[in-house]
């Protein structure tokens, strides 16, 4: 059974939020899991609810949609459909994420079209490509990924009095931590000042898998995939660590394993 796509609606106008929730309820395969009335509330709700998709208003007081992306972090931001009442934002919104943007006022058919595009990206899309688009529109450097070069065999960890070389085969999993990552390897945790998306591109995808926006797992260290009491899939590592598998990444893991979960 395919889980519905969990959607967070962010808009500072109550009628707009209510209208989009009502439209989502009419569409099969989507679930409105919450609404946010402003950008700051959106930051908390994205972290708390971990949505598969965000419908994000661009023009909001205090913190607009682009500032929300920057605050969350491009490599942790869920796929987006932008909402805007201003033509001037339409092109930039489209550049941020190639799913779609909705120009107010929009009708039911246009909303359904955007959601169909979103469903394809959420279930089948390349999260790395989405991250690169976000980085580009925010003005951050985007590295050339057409020729990634040799993958890492060791991760350099700089300490106060020494520099450690951690073999990648010893890594259990990696988690995002603000502007750094935590490397969990051989029973120890190391903090490295590296963006998650950049490190991901330097790891061999045959062995490392992005389980959710803030976690990369070494597939060679996975003992089983279990179902948590809340019904979520969890990747259980030989170390005993448990890393959540997001709904949006389940399809890709099934493709990699050649087996439905």
N, C-alpha and C positions, 0 to 999 in steps of 0.2 A: 504494500500500500504506500502511495506517495503522500508524504506529509504536506499539509497546506503551507504556502509561503507566508511567513509571519511578517506583518507589515506595521511599521510605526509611522504615524501621520504627524507631521510637524508643520504647523501654520498658526500665526498669531490671531487669526480671525476665527471665532467659534463657528459661524455658519459654514466656513470652508472646511474646517475639521469634521464637522458633523456630516457634511455632504459627501466628503471622500470616504468616510467610514460607511455610510449608507451604500455608496457605489461598490465598495469592496464586498459588502455583505451579499450583493447580488451576483458576484462573480464566483464561479467554482474554482477551488484551488488556492484561495487566499483567505487569510485570517487577520483582521485588525486586532493587534495585541495592545495598542495604546495610542494615546495622542499627547503631543507636547505643544504648549502654548507659546513657547519662545525658544531661542537658541540655547540658553543656559539649561532649561529643562530638558532639551533634546540631548545634551551631553550626558546628563544623568540617566535618561531613559535608554539611550543606546547602550551604555555600559550595563545597566540593570536588566534590560529585556533581551539584549543580543538579537535584534531583529535580522531577518534575512534580507529585507528591503526597507528603504526609508523613502517616503514621499516628503520632500523637503522644500519648504517655501524659501525663496531666495531673499526677498526683501522683508526683514523683520527688524524691529527696534533693538538697539543695544548690540546684538550679535546676529549678523545675517548668515545665510546658508553657507557661504564660502568660509566664513570664520568658524562655523561649526566643523567643517571638514578639517580645517587646519588644527583646531583644538583636539579633535578626536585622533587625528593622525591619518594621513592618506592610506597607510598600510593596514589600518584597523577599521576604516570607514566601510560600512556595508554598501552594497550596490544602491544606486540612487535613481529616482525619478524626480526631477526638479519641477517645482511649481512656481510660476511667475506671472505677475500681472503686467509686466513691462517688456516690450519688445527688445529693448536695449540689452536685456540680460539673456535673451534666448540663445544667441550664438555661444556665449561663454558657458552657459549651462550645458549646452550640448557637447562642448569640448571637454568639460569635466568628466562626463561619463556618457558613453555612447548609447546608453539604454534609451533615454527619451527625456523630453521636457514637455510640460503642459502649460500652455498659455491661457490664463484666465480671460474670459469665461470659456470653459470647454464643455462639450456635451458628453453624454454617456458613451457614445461610440468611440470618441477620441480617447476617453479614459480607458476603455476596454482595450484599445489598440496598444496603448502604452503599457498596460499590465501584461498583455501577451508577450511583448518584447522583453519586459522585465522577467517574466517567468522563464524564458529561454536563457537569459544571462545568468540568473540565479542558479538554475539547475545545471546548466552546461557551460557557463562562462569561465573565462580565464581571469582569476583574481589578480594575478600579476599584471595583466594588461590593464585592468581597471586602476590599479595602483599607479601605474606609469602615467595614465591620463590625468589622474588627480595631481600628481607631482608636477606635470607639465603646466597645467592651468594655474597652479598656485605659485609658479615661478621658481620651483626648486629644480635643480639639475636632474635631468633624466639620462641615465647611462645608456650607451649603445648595447642592446641585448641581442643583436643579430648574431654575434659571435662571442659567447660568454667565456671562451677560453677554458683552460683546465679547471675542474672543480677542486674545491678545497680538500686537502688530505689532513690538515691540522688547523685548529682555530687558535689564534694568538690571543692570550689573556694577559694583560699587563697588570702586574701587582706593584705595590710600593717598592719592594726590594728585588723583584724578580719578574721575569716574563715566562709564562707557562705556554707550552705547546700541547694542546689537547687534541689527540687523534680523533677524527670525526667518527670513526667506528665505535668510540667509547661514549659518544653522546647519546643519551636517552631521548631527551626532548629539549626544546628551546621555547622560552616564553618571552613575550614582549613586556618591557617594564619602562614606561615613559619613553625616554630617548635612548634607552639601552635595551639589551636582551640578557636574559639569564640562561646560561648554558648548564643543563643538568647532566652530569657525566660522572660515572664511577662513584656514585654516592656523594658527590660534591656539587656545589653550585658556584658558578663563576659569572661575574657581571662583565659584560663587554659593551663598550660604547659603539654601537652599530645599529643602524636601522634594520628592522625586521625584513623589509622587502629586499634590501641589498644583500643581506646574508642569505636569504632564501635563494636568490639567483646564483649564488656561488656554491650551493650544495647540490650534489647529484640527485636529480629527481627520481632516479631508480631506487634510492634508499630513503630519501626524506620527503615527507608529505605534510602539506599545510592542513592540519586538522580543523583549525578555526582561525579567525583573524589574528589571534594573539598566541597561537601555538603551532610549532612545527615538530613532527614526531619522526624519529628514526624507525622506519618500518621493520628493520631487522631486530628491534628491541621490543616489538609488540608481542605479547603472549596470547591475548585474546581480545575480542571486541564484545563487550557486555552491554546489557541494558540496565540503566540506573533505575532506582525506585520511581523517579519522575518520568520514566519512559524515554530518556535520552540515551543515545549510543555513547559508550565510553571506551576508549582504547586503553587497555590495561597493559602496562609494560612489565617486563621481567623484574624490574626494580621495585614493583609495587605501585608506582605512580599511576594515576588515572587521569587521562587527558580527554576532555569532551570532544566528540566529533559533531560539528555543526551540521544542521540539515542541508545547508547549501553545499557542503563538501562531501556528503554521503554518496551522491551519484558518481563523483569523480573517483572516490575510493573503490566503489563497486566496479567501475571500469578498470581500474588498475589491478584489482584482484581477480577480475573475470568471474565474479560471483556476487549475487544479490545478498544483502545483509538483512 
